[in-house]
Amino acid sequence: MSLMNYVLALFLPPLSILLLGRVFLAILVFVIWVPALLFSGGLTHPMFIVLAWILIFQAHQDRRAG
């Protein structure tokens, strides 16, 4: 499941964040991500990938510690 979420974050960062259980953040990222893709031609997409990867990493660290 972990590897799949990292790969999903490459293509659909908001969905990846939603699968982590962060609904409000996923909606907020989606609202920002779609116009950013349309207006910048995808130049801002790596920023959302990094955000999703950080959140996935944090979730795994929380599971290991708890």
All heavy atoms as a GROMACS GRO file, in nm:
protein
  526
    1MET      N    1   0.082  -0.119   0.000
    1MET     CA    2   0.000   0.000   0.000
    1MET      C    3   0.087   0.125   0.000
    1MET      O    4   0.054   0.224  -0.063
    1MET     CB    5  -0.092  -0.004   0.123
    1MET     CG    6  -0.182   0.113   0.135
    1MET     SD    7  -0.314   0.102   0.016
    1MET     CE    8  -0.407   0.244   0.058
    2SER      N    9   0.198   0.122   0.069
    2SER     CA   10   0.285   0.238   0.079
    2SER      C   11   0.342   0.278  -0.056
    2SER      O   12   0.336   0.394  -0.094
    2SER     CB   13   0.398   0.207   0.177
    2SER     OG   14   0.496   0.306   0.170
    3LEU      N   15   0.396   0.181  -0.126
    3LEU     CA   16   0.455   0.209  -0.257
    3LEU      C   17   0.349   0.260  -0.354
    3LEU      O   18   0.374   0.354  -0.431
    3LEU     CB   19   0.524   0.084  -0.313
    3LEU     CG   20   0.591   0.100  -0.448
    3LEU    CD1   21   0.702   0.206  -0.441
    3LEU    CD2   22   0.647  -0.032  -0.495
    4MET      N   23   0.230   0.203  -0.348
    4MET     CA   24   0.123   0.246  -0.436
    4MET      C   25   0.087   0.392  -0.410
    4MET      O   26   0.062   0.469  -0.503
    4MET     CB   27   0.000   0.160  -0.417
    4MET     CG   28  -0.114   0.201  -0.508
    4MET     SD   29  -0.274   0.132  -0.462
    4MET     CE   30  -0.315   0.231  -0.321
    5ASN      N   31   0.086   0.433  -0.284
    5ASN     CA   32   0.052   0.570  -0.251
    5ASN      C   33   0.158   0.668  -0.300
    5ASN      O   34   0.127   0.777  -0.346
    5ASN     CB   35   0.030   0.585  -0.101
    5ASN     CG   36  -0.065   0.697  -0.068
    5ASN    OD1   37  -0.116   0.765  -0.155
    5ASN    ND2   38  -0.088   0.716   0.059
    6TYR      N   39   0.285   0.629  -0.294
    6TYR     CA   40   0.392   0.714  -0.346
    6TYR      C   41   0.378   0.730  -0.498
    6TYR      O   42   0.396   0.839  -0.551
    6TYR     CB   43   0.529   0.657  -0.313
    6TYR     CG   44   0.577   0.688  -0.174
    6TYR    CD1   45   0.580   0.589  -0.076
    6TYR    CD2   46   0.619   0.815  -0.139
    6TYR    CE1   47   0.624   0.617   0.052
    6TYR    CE2   48   0.663   0.845  -0.011
    6TYR     CZ   49   0.665   0.745   0.084
    6TYR     OH   50   0.709   0.774   0.210
    7VAL      N   51   0.345   0.622  -0.568
    7VAL     CA   52   0.327   0.629  -0.713
    7VAL      C   53   0.204   0.711  -0.747
    7VAL      O   54   0.205   0.792  -0.840
    7VAL     CB   55   0.319   0.487  -0.774
    7VAL    CG1   56   0.284   0.493  -0.920
    7VAL    CG2   57   0.449   0.413  -0.753
    8LEU      N   58   0.097   0.692  -0.672
    8LEU     CA   59  -0.024   0.770  -0.694
    8LEU      C   60   0.002   0.919  -0.673
    8LEU      O   61  -0.054   1.003  -0.744
    8LEU     CB   62  -0.135   0.722  -0.600
    8LEU     CG   63  -0.271   0.787  -0.615
    8LEU    CD1   64  -0.327   0.759  -0.755
    8LEU    CD2   65  -0.366   0.736  -0.510
    9ALA      N   66   0.090   0.953  -0.579
    9ALA     CA   67   0.123   1.093  -0.553
    9ALA      C   68   0.192   1.157  -0.674
    9ALA      O   69   0.184   1.278  -0.691
    9ALA     CB   70   0.212   1.104  -0.430
   10LEU      N   71   0.256   1.077  -0.756
   10LEU     CA   72   0.318   1.131  -0.878
   10LEU      C   73   0.215   1.184  -0.976
   10LEU      O   74   0.239   1.284  -1.044
   10LEU     CB   75   0.402   1.024  -0.948
   10LEU     CG   76   0.536   0.991  -0.887
   10LEU    CD1   77   0.595   0.869  -0.957
   10LEU    CD2   78   0.629   1.109  -0.896
   11PHE      N   79   0.102   1.117  -0.985
   11PHE     CA   80   0.003   1.151  -1.087
   11PHE      C   81  -0.116   1.230  -1.032
   11PHE      O   82  -0.165   1.321  -1.098
   11PHE     CB   83  -0.047   1.023  -1.156
   11PHE     CG   84   0.064   0.946  -1.220
   11PHE    CD1   85   0.107   0.827  -1.165
   11PHE    CD2   86   0.126   0.993  -1.334
   11PHE    CE1   87   0.210   0.756  -1.224
   11PHE    CE2   88   0.230   0.924  -1.393
   11PHE     CZ   89   0.272   0.804  -1.338
   12LEU      N   90  -0.161   1.195  -0.912
   12LEU     CA   91  -0.278   1.260  -0.851
   12LEU      C   92  -0.251   1.289  -0.704
   12LEU      O   93  -0.301   1.218  -0.615
   12LEU     CB   94  -0.401   1.172  -0.865
   12LEU     CG   95  -0.451   1.145  -1.006
   12LEU    CD1   96  -0.557   1.037  -1.005
   12LEU    CD2   97  -0.504   1.272  -1.067
   13PRO      N   98  -0.174   1.392  -0.674
   13PRO     CA   99  -0.142   1.422  -0.534
   13PRO      C  100  -0.264   1.442  -0.444
   13PRO      O  101  -0.263   1.392  -0.331
   13PRO     CB  102  -0.058   1.549  -0.542
   13PRO     CG  103  -0.003   1.551  -0.680
   13PRO     CD  104  -0.104   1.482  -0.767
   14PRO      N  105  -0.371   1.509  -0.490
   14PRO     CA  106  -0.486   1.525  -0.399
   14PRO      C  107  -0.550   1.391  -0.360
   14PRO      O  108  -0.589   1.373  -0.244
   14PRO     CB  109  -0.585   1.610  -0.480
   14PRO     CG  110  -0.502   1.683  -0.579
   14PRO     CD  111  -0.391   1.590  -0.611
   15LEU      N  112  -0.558   1.298  -0.453
   15LEU     CA  113  -0.614   1.167  -0.421
   15LEU      C  114  -0.525   1.092  -0.323
   15LEU      O  115  -0.573   1.025  -0.231
   15LEU     CB  116  -0.635   1.086  -0.549
   15LEU     CG  117  -0.697   0.948  -0.531
   15LEU    CD1  118  -0.834   0.959  -0.466
   15LEU    CD2  119  -0.708   0.878  -0.664
   16SER      N  120  -0.396   1.104  -0.341
   16SER     CA  121  -0.302   1.040  -0.250
   16SER      C  122  -0.317   1.095  -0.108
   16SER      O  123  -0.315   1.020  -0.011
   16SER     CB  124  -0.159   1.062  -0.300
   16SER     OG  125  -0.066   1.009  -0.212
   17ILE      N  126  -0.335   1.226  -0.097
   17ILE     CA  127  -0.355   1.288   0.034
   17ILE      C  128  -0.488   1.244   0.093
   17ILE      O  129  -0.499   1.220   0.213
   17ILE     CB  130  -0.345   1.441   0.022
   17ILE    CG1  131  -0.202   1.480  -0.017
   17ILE    CG2  132  -0.386   1.509   0.150
   17ILE    CD1  133  -0.184   1.625  -0.057
   18LEU      N  134  -0.590   1.232   0.010
   18LEU     CA  135  -0.721   1.186   0.056
   18LEU      C  136  -0.713   1.044   0.113
   18LEU      O  137  -0.775   1.014   0.214
   18LEU     CB  138  -0.822   1.191  -0.057
   18LEU     CG  139  -0.965   1.152  -0.025
   18LEU    CD1  140  -1.025   1.252   0.074
   18LEU    CD2  141  -1.048   1.145  -0.150
   19LEU      N  142  -0.636   0.958   0.050
   19LEU     CA  143  -0.621   0.820   0.099
   19LEU      C  144  -0.551   0.813   0.234
   19LEU      O  145  -0.562   0.713   0.304
   19LEU     CB  146  -0.546   0.735  -0.004
   19LEU     CG  147  -0.622   0.704  -0.132
   19LEU    CD1  148  -0.533   0.629  -0.229
   19LEU    CD2  149  -0.748   0.625  -0.102
   20LEU      N  150  -0.479   0.919   0.269
   20LEU     CA  151  -0.416   0.924   0.402
   20LEU      C  152  -0.514   0.962   0.511
   20LEU      O  153  -0.481   0.957   0.629
   20LEU     CB  154  -0.300   1.025   0.401
   20LEU     CG  155  -0.178   0.988   0.319
   20LEU    CD1  156  -0.081   1.104   0.315
   20LEU    CD2  157  -0.112   0.863   0.375
   21GLY      N  158  -0.634   1.004   0.470
   21GLY     CA  159  -0.736   1.040   0.566
   21GLY      C  160  -0.741   1.188   0.597
   21GLY      O  161  -0.809   1.231   0.689
   22ARG      N  162  -0.670   1.268   0.521
   22ARG     CA  163  -0.670   1.414   0.540
   22ARG      C  164  -0.764   1.477   0.438
   22ARG      O  165  -0.721   1.529   0.335
   22ARG     CB  166  -0.530   1.467   0.527
   22ARG     CG  167  -0.440   1.414   0.635
   22ARG     CD  168  -0.305   1.475   0.629
   22ARG     NE  169  -0.236   1.455   0.754
   22ARG     CZ  170  -0.146   1.537   0.798
   22ARG    NH1  171  -0.113   1.644   0.730
   22ARG    NH2  172  -0.086   1.513   0.912
   23VAL      N  173  -0.892   1.472   0.470
   23VAL     CA  174  -0.996   1.514   0.375
   23VAL      C  175  -0.990   1.663   0.346
   23VAL      O  176  -0.990   1.705   0.229
   23VAL     CB  177  -1.136   1.476   0.430
   23VAL    CG1  178  -1.245   1.523   0.336
   23VAL    CG2  179  -1.144   1.326   0.452
   24PHE      N  180  -0.984   1.746   0.450
   24PHE     CA  181  -0.983   1.891   0.430
   24PHE      C  182  -0.861   1.934   0.348
   24PHE      O  183  -0.872   2.014   0.256
   24PHE     CB  184  -0.986   1.964   0.564
   24PHE     CG  185  -0.984   2.114   0.550
   24PHE    CD1  186  -1.096   2.182   0.507
   24PHE    CD2  187  -0.869   2.185   0.577
   24PHE    CE1  188  -1.095   2.319   0.492
   24PHE    CE2  189  -0.866   2.322   0.563
   24PHE     CZ  190  -0.979   2.390   0.520
   25LEU      N  191  -0.746   1.880   0.383
   25LEU     CA  192  -0.624   1.915   0.310
   25LEU      C  193  -0.630   1.867   0.166
   25LEU      O  194  -0.586   1.936   0.074
   25LEU     CB  195  -0.502   1.856   0.381
   25LEU     CG  196  -0.366   1.894   0.323
   25LEU    CD1  197  -0.347   2.045   0.326
   25LEU    CD2  198  -0.256   1.824   0.399
   26ALA      N  199  -0.688   1.750   0.143
   26ALA     CA  200  -0.702   1.698   0.006
   26ALA      C  201  -0.791   1.789  -0.078
   26ALA      O  202  -0.759   1.817  -0.194
   26ALA     CB  203  -0.759   1.557   0.008
   27ILE      N  204  -0.900   1.837  -0.020
   27ILE     CA  205  -0.989   1.927  -0.092
   27ILE      C  206  -0.918   2.059  -0.121
   27ILE      O  207  -0.924   2.111  -0.233
   27ILE     CB  208  -1.120   1.950  -0.013
   27ILE    CG1  209  -1.200   1.821  -0.008
   27ILE    CG2  210  -1.202   2.063  -0.074
   27ILE    CD1  211  -1.316   1.825   0.090
   28LEU      N  212  -0.848   2.112  -0.023
   28LEU     CA  213  -0.775   2.237  -0.041
   28LEU      C  214  -0.667   2.223  -0.149
   28LEU      O  215  -0.654   2.309  -0.236
   28LEU     CB  216  -0.712   2.280   0.092
   28LEU     CG  217  -0.634   2.410   0.090
   28LEU    CD1  218  -0.728   2.527   0.061
   28LEU    CD2  219  -0.563   2.430   0.223
   29VAL      N  220  -0.592   2.114  -0.145
   29VAL     CA  221  -0.489   2.090  -0.246
   29VAL      C  222  -0.551   2.075  -0.384
   29VAL      O  223  -0.500   2.128  -0.482
   29VAL     CB  224  -0.403   1.967  -0.209
   29VAL    CG1  225  -0.319   1.921  -0.326
   29VAL    CG2  226  -0.316   1.998  -0.090
   30PHE      N  227  -0.665   2.007  -0.393
   30PHE     CA  228  -0.731   1.990  -0.522
   30PHE      C  229  -0.774   2.125  -0.580
   30PHE      O  230  -0.756   2.152  -0.699
   30PHE     CB  231  -0.852   1.897  -0.509
   30PHE     CG  232  -0.923   1.873  -0.638
   30PHE    CD1  233  -0.870   1.786  -0.732
   30PHE    CD2  234  -1.041   1.939  -0.668
   30PHE    CE1  235  -0.934   1.764  -0.853
   30PHE    CE2  236  -1.106   1.918  -0.788
   30PHE     CZ  237  -1.052   1.830  -0.880
   31VAL      N  238  -0.830   2.210  -0.494
   31VAL     CA  239  -0.876   2.342  -0.538
   31VAL      C  240  -0.760   2.427  -0.589
   31VAL      O  241  -0.776   2.506  -0.682
   31VAL     CB  242  -0.953   2.412  -0.423
   31VAL    CG1  243  -0.977   2.559  -0.452
   31VAL    CG2  244  -1.084   2.341  -0.398
   32ILE      N  245  -0.644   2.411  -0.530
   32ILE     CA  246  -0.527   2.487  -0.574
   32ILE      C  247  -0.457   2.418  -0.690
   32ILE      O  248  -0.406   2.482  -0.782
   32ILE     CB  249  -0.429   2.507  -0.456
   32ILE    CG1  250  -0.496   2.590  -0.347
   32ILE    CG2  251  -0.301   2.574  -0.502
   32ILE    CD1  252  -0.419   2.595  -0.218
   33TRP      N  253  -0.454   2.284  -0.689
   33TRP     CA  254  -0.379   2.205  -0.786
   33TRP      C  255  -0.434   2.218  -0.928
   33TRP      O  256  -0.357   2.235  -1.023
   33TRP     CB  257  -0.381   2.059  -0.741
   33TRP     CG  258  -0.312   1.961  -0.828
   33TRP    CD1  259  -0.178   1.954  -0.853
   33TRP    CD2  260  -0.372   1.853  -0.900
   33TRP    NE1  261  -0.151   1.847  -0.935
   33TRP    CE2  262  -0.269   1.784  -0.965
   33TRP    CE3  263  -0.502   1.808  -0.914
   33TRP    CZ2  264  -0.293   1.673  -1.044
   33TRP    CZ3  265  -0.526   1.698  -0.992
   33TRP    CH2  266  -0.422   1.632  -1.057
   34VAL      N  267  -0.565   2.212  -0.944
   34VAL     CA  268  -0.626   2.216  -1.078
   34VAL      C  269  -0.595   2.347  -1.150
   34VAL      O  270  -0.542   2.345  -1.261
   34VAL     CB  271  -0.777   2.186  -1.072
   34VAL    CG1  272  -0.843   2.212  -1.206
   34VAL    CG2  273  -0.800   2.042  -1.029
   35PRO      N  274  -0.622   2.464  -1.089
   35PRO     CA  275  -0.586   2.588  -1.160
   35PRO      C  276  -0.436   2.603  -1.181
   35PRO      O  277  -0.393   2.657  -1.283
   35PRO     CB  278  -0.638   2.699  -1.068
   35PRO     CG  279  -0.736   2.636  -0.979
   35PRO     CD  280  -0.697   2.492  -0.968
   36ALA      N  281  -0.357   2.555  -1.085
   36ALA     CA  282  -0.212   2.564  -1.101
   36ALA      C  283  -0.166   2.482  -1.222
   36ALA      O  284  -0.077   2.525  -1.296
   36ALA     CB  285  -0.142   2.515  -0.974
   37LEU      N  286  -0.224   2.366  -1.242
   37LEU     CA  287  -0.190   2.286  -1.361
   37LEU      C  288  -0.232   2.355  -1.489
   37LEU      O  289  -0.158   2.355  -1.587
   37LEU     CB  290  -0.259   2.149  -1.354
   37LEU     CG  291  -0.194   2.042  -1.269
   37LEU    CD1  292  -0.280   1.916  -1.270
   37LEU    CD2  293  -0.056   2.010  -1.316
   38LEU      N  294  -0.350   2.413  -1.488
   38LEU     CA  295  -0.402   2.477  -1.609
   38LEU      C  296  -0.325   2.604  -1.644
   38LEU      O  297  -0.295   2.628  -1.762
   38LEU     CB  298  -0.550   2.508  -1.592
   38LEU     CG  299  -0.642   2.387  -1.577
   38LEU    CD1  300  -0.784   2.434  -1.550
   38LEU    CD2  301  -0.637   2.300  -1.700
   39PHE      N  302  -0.294   2.686  -1.546
   39PHE     CA  303  -0.232   2.815  -1.574
   39PHE      C  304  -0.081   2.809  -1.588
   39PHE      O  305  -0.023   2.888  -1.661
   39PHE     CB  306  -0.270   2.918  -1.468
   39PHE     CG  307  -0.416   2.954  -1.471
   39PHE    CD1  308  -0.494   2.941  -1.357
   39PHE    CD2  309  -0.476   2.998  -1.588
   39PHE    CE1  310  -0.628   2.973  -1.360
   39PHE    CE2  311  -0.610   3.030  -1.592
   39PHE     CZ  312  -0.686   3.018  -1.478
   40SER      N  313  -0.017   2.717  -1.520
   40SER     CA  314   0.130   2.710  -1.527
   40SER      C  315   0.178   2.600  -1.621
   40SER      O  316   0.298   2.586  -1.641
   40SER     CB  317   0.190   2.689  -1.389
   40SER     OG  318   0.167   2.556  -1.345
   41GLY      N  319   0.087   2.523  -1.674
   41GLY     CA  320   0.128   2.415  -1.764
   41GLY      C  321   0.196   2.300  -1.694
   41GLY      O  322   0.271   2.224  -1.755
   42GLY      N  323   0.174   2.284  -1.566
   42GLY     CA  324   0.232   2.173  -1.491
   42GLY      C  325   0.360   2.207  -1.419
   42GLY      O  326   0.422   2.120  -1.356
   43LEU      N  327   0.404   2.333  -1.423
   43LEU     CA  328   0.529   2.370  -1.357
   43LEU      C  329   0.520   2.360  -1.205
   43LEU      O  330   0.621   2.342  -1.138
   43LEU     CB  331   0.571   2.511  -1.397
   43LEU     CG  332   0.610   2.528  -1.544
   43LEU    CD1  333   0.636   2.676  -1.574
   43LEU    CD2  334   0.732   2.445  -1.577
   44THR      N  335   0.400   2.373  -1.150
   44THR     CA  336   0.385   2.366  -1.004
   44THR      C  337   0.355   2.225  -0.955
   44THR      O  338   0.351   2.201  -0.835
   44THR     CB  339   0.271   2.459  -0.959
   44THR    OG1  340   0.152   2.422  -1.026
   44THR    CG2  341   0.304   2.604  -0.987
   45HIS      N  342   0.336   2.130  -1.046
   45HIS     CA  343   0.302   1.993  -1.008
   45HIS      C  344   0.405   1.930  -0.913
   45HIS      O  345   0.364   1.863  -0.816
   45HIS     CB  346   0.283   1.908  -1.134
   45HIS     CG  347   0.233   1.771  -1.106
   45HIS    ND1  348   0.106   1.745  -1.061
   45HIS    CD2  349   0.295   1.651  -1.116
   45HIS    CE1  350   0.091   1.615  -1.046
   45HIS    NE2  351   0.204   1.555  -1.077
   46PRO      N  352   0.536   1.948  -0.934
   46PRO     CA  353   0.633   1.888  -0.840
   46PRO      C  354   0.615   1.934  -0.696
   46PRO      O  355   0.641   1.858  -0.603
   46PRO     CB  356   0.768   1.932  -0.895
   46PRO     CG  357   0.743   1.954  -1.039
   46PRO     CD  358   0.604   2.008  -1.049
   47MET      N  359   0.568   2.056  -0.676
   47MET     CA  360   0.546   2.106  -0.540
   47MET      C  361   0.440   2.021  -0.468
   47MET      O  362   0.455   1.988  -0.351
   47MET     CB  363   0.502   2.252  -0.546
   47MET     CG  364   0.463   2.311  -0.415
   47MET     SD  365   0.410   2.482  -0.430
   47MET     CE  366   0.259   2.465  -0.523
   48PHE      N  367   0.335   1.985  -0.539
   48PHE     CA  368   0.229   1.904  -0.480
   48PHE      C  369   0.273   1.760  -0.459
   48PHE      O  370   0.230   1.694  -0.365
   48PHE     CB  371   0.103   1.912  -0.566
   48PHE     CG  372   0.043   2.050  -0.570
   48PHE    CD1  373   0.058   2.129  -0.681
   48PHE    CD2  374  -0.025   2.100  -0.461
   48PHE    CE1  375   0.005   2.257  -0.686
   48PHE    CE2  376  -0.079   2.228  -0.463
   48PHE     CZ  377  -0.064   2.307  -0.576
   49ILE      N  378   0.359   1.710  -0.547
   49ILE     CA  379   0.415   1.575  -0.530
   49ILE      C  380   0.497   1.569  -0.402
   49ILE      O  381   0.482   1.477  -0.321
   49ILE     CB  382   0.501   1.535  -0.651
   49ILE    CG1  383   0.415   1.521  -0.775
   49ILE    CG2  384   0.577   1.406  -0.623
   49ILE    CD1  385   0.494   1.501  -0.903
   50VAL      N  386   0.581   1.670  -0.381
   50VAL     CA  387   0.664   1.674  -0.261
   50VAL      C  388   0.577   1.684  -0.136
   50VAL      O  389   0.604   1.616  -0.036
   50VAL     CB  390   0.766   1.790  -0.269
   50VAL    CG1  391   0.836   1.811  -0.136
   50VAL    CG2  392   0.866   1.764  -0.379
   51LEU      N  393   0.473   1.766  -0.140
   51LEU     CA  394   0.381   1.775  -0.026
   51LEU      C  395   0.318   1.641   0.005
   51LEU      O  396   0.315   1.598   0.121
   51LEU     CB  397   0.271   1.879  -0.055
   51LEU     CG  398   0.159   1.887   0.048
   51LEU    CD1  399   0.213   1.936   0.182
   51LEU    CD2  400   0.047   1.974  -0.002
   52ALA      N  401   0.270   1.570  -0.097
   52ALA     CA  402   0.209   1.439  -0.075
   52ALA      C  403   0.310   1.340  -0.020
   52ALA      O  404   0.279   1.263   0.072
   52ALA     CB  405   0.148   1.388  -0.205
   53TRP      N  406   0.432   1.339  -0.072
   53TRP     CA  407   0.535   1.247  -0.024
   53TRP      C  408   0.570   1.274   0.122
   53TRP      O  409   0.591   1.183   0.200
   53TRP     CB  410   0.659   1.254  -0.111
   53TRP     CG  411   0.646   1.180  -0.240
   53TRP    CD1  412   0.540   1.105  -0.281
   53TRP    CD2  413   0.743   1.173  -0.344
   53TRP    NE1  414   0.566   1.055  -0.406
   53TRP    CE2  415   0.688   1.094  -0.446
   53TRP    CE3  416   0.868   1.228  -0.360
   53TRP    CZ2  417   0.757   1.067  -0.564
   53TRP    CZ3  418   0.937   1.201  -0.478
   53TRP    CH2  419   0.882   1.121  -0.578
   54ILE      N  420   0.577   1.401   0.160
   54ILE     CA  421   0.606   1.435   0.299
   54ILE      C  422   0.495   1.384   0.390
   54ILE      O  423   0.521   1.327   0.496
   54ILE     CB  424   0.627   1.587   0.315
   54ILE    CG1  425   0.758   1.629   0.252
   54ILE    CG2  426   0.623   1.628   0.462
   54ILE    CD1  427   0.777   1.779   0.241
   55LEU      N  428   0.370   1.402   0.348
   55LEU     CA  429   0.257   1.356   0.429
   55LEU      C  430   0.254   1.204   0.439
   55LEU      O  431   0.223   1.149   0.545
   55LEU     CB  432   0.127   1.409   0.372
   55LEU     CG  433   0.108   1.561   0.383
   55LEU    CD1  434  -0.015   1.604   0.306
   55LEU    CD2  435   0.102   1.604   0.527
   56ILE      N  436   0.287   1.134   0.331
   56ILE     CA  437   0.292   0.988   0.334
   56ILE      C  438   0.401   0.942   0.430
   56ILE      O  439   0.381   0.852   0.512
   56ILE     CB  440   0.316   0.930   0.193
   56ILE    CG1  441   0.198   0.962   0.102
   56ILE    CG2  442   0.341   0.781   0.199
   56ILE    CD1  443   0.227   0.938  -0.045
   57PHE      N  444   0.518   1.004   0.421
   57PHE     CA  445   0.629   0.969   0.509
   57PHE      C  446   0.592   0.993   0.655
   57PHE      O  447   0.620   0.909   0.741
   57PHE     CB  448   0.754   1.051   0.471
   57PHE     CG  449   0.874   1.020   0.555
   57PHE    CD1  450   0.946   0.904   0.534
   57PHE    CD2  451   0.913   1.106   0.656
   57PHE    CE1  452   1.056   0.874   0.611
   57PHE    CE2  453   1.022   1.078   0.734
   57PHE     CZ  454   1.096   0.962   0.712
   58GLN      N  455   0.527   1.106   0.683
   58GLN     CA  456   0.484   1.137   0.819
   58GLN      C  457   0.385   1.032   0.871
   58GLN      O  458   0.393   0.991   0.986
   58GLN     CB  459   0.416   1.273   0.823
   58GLN     CG  460   0.502   1.385   0.869
   58GLN     CD  461   0.423   1.513   0.880
   58GLN    OE1  462   0.314   1.527   0.824
   58GLN    NE2  463   0.479   1.608   0.951
   59ALA      N  464   0.293   0.991   0.786
   59ALA     CA  465   0.193   0.892   0.828
   59ALA      C  466   0.262   0.760   0.864
   59ALA      O  467   0.223   0.695   0.961
   59ALA     CB  468   0.091   0.872   0.717
   60HIS      N  469   0.363   0.721   0.786
   60HIS     CA  470   0.433   0.596   0.816
   60HIS      C  471   0.516   0.608   0.944
   60HIS      O  472   0.526   0.513   1.021
   60HIS     CB  473   0.522   0.555   0.700
   60HIS     CG  474   0.445   0.511   0.581
   60HIS    ND1  475   0.358   0.403   0.583
   60HIS    CD2  476   0.438   0.561   0.456
   60HIS    CE1  477   0.304   0.389   0.465
   60HIS    NE2  478   0.349   0.484   0.386
   61GLN      N  479   0.574   0.724   0.967
   61GLN     CA  480   0.649   0.745   1.091
   61GLN      C  481   0.555   0.740   1.211
   61GLN      O  482   0.592   0.684   1.315
   61GLN     CB  483   0.722   0.881   1.087
   61GLN     CG  484   0.835   0.885   0.989
   61GLN     CD  485   0.946   0.788   1.023
   61GLN    OE1  486   0.970   0.756   1.139
   61GLN    NE2  487   1.014   0.739   0.922
   62ASP      N  488   0.437   0.797   1.198
   62ASP     CA  489   0.340   0.793   1.308
   62ASP      C  490   0.296   0.651   1.338
   62ASP      O  491   0.278   0.613   1.453
   62ASP     CB  492   0.218   0.879   1.276
   62ASP     CG  493   0.251   1.027   1.275
   62ASP    OD1  494   0.358   1.065   1.327
   62ASP    OD2  495   0.169   1.105   1.221
   63ARG      N  496   0.278   0.569   1.234
   63ARG     CA  497   0.238   0.429   1.255
   63ARG      C  498   0.347   0.350   1.323
   63ARG      O  499   0.320   0.263   1.405
   63ARG     CB  500   0.203   0.363   1.121
   63ARG     CG  501   0.068   0.402   1.072
   63ARG     CD  502   0.028   0.318   0.953
   63ARG     NE  503  -0.053   0.402   0.865
   63ARG     CZ  504  -0.043   0.410   0.736
   63ARG    NH1  505   0.046   0.336   0.673
   63ARG    NH2  506  -0.119   0.489   0.665
   64ARG      N  507   0.474   0.377   1.287
   64ARG     CA  508   0.584   0.305   1.349
   64ARG      C  509   0.601   0.343   1.496
   64ARG      O  510   0.634   0.259   1.578
   64ARG     CB  511   0.715   0.335   1.275
   64ARG     CG  512   0.728   0.262   1.146
   64ARG     CD  513   0.863   0.285   1.087
   64ARG     NE  514   0.847   0.305   0.944
   64ARG     CZ  515   0.942   0.341   0.862
   64ARG    NH1  516   1.063   0.361   0.908
   64ARG    NH2  517   0.919   0.355   0.735
   65ALA      N  518   0.582   0.472   1.524
   65ALA     CA  519   0.602   0.519   1.662
   65ALA      C  520   0.485   0.477   1.753
   65ALA      O  521   0.504   0.457   1.872
   65ALA     CB  522   0.614   0.671   1.663
   66GLY      N  523   0.366   0.464   1.693
   66GLY     CA  524   0.246   0.436   1.775
   66GLY      C  525   0.217   0.296   1.789
   66GLY      O  526   0.236   0.201   1.833
   0.00000   0.00000   0.00000
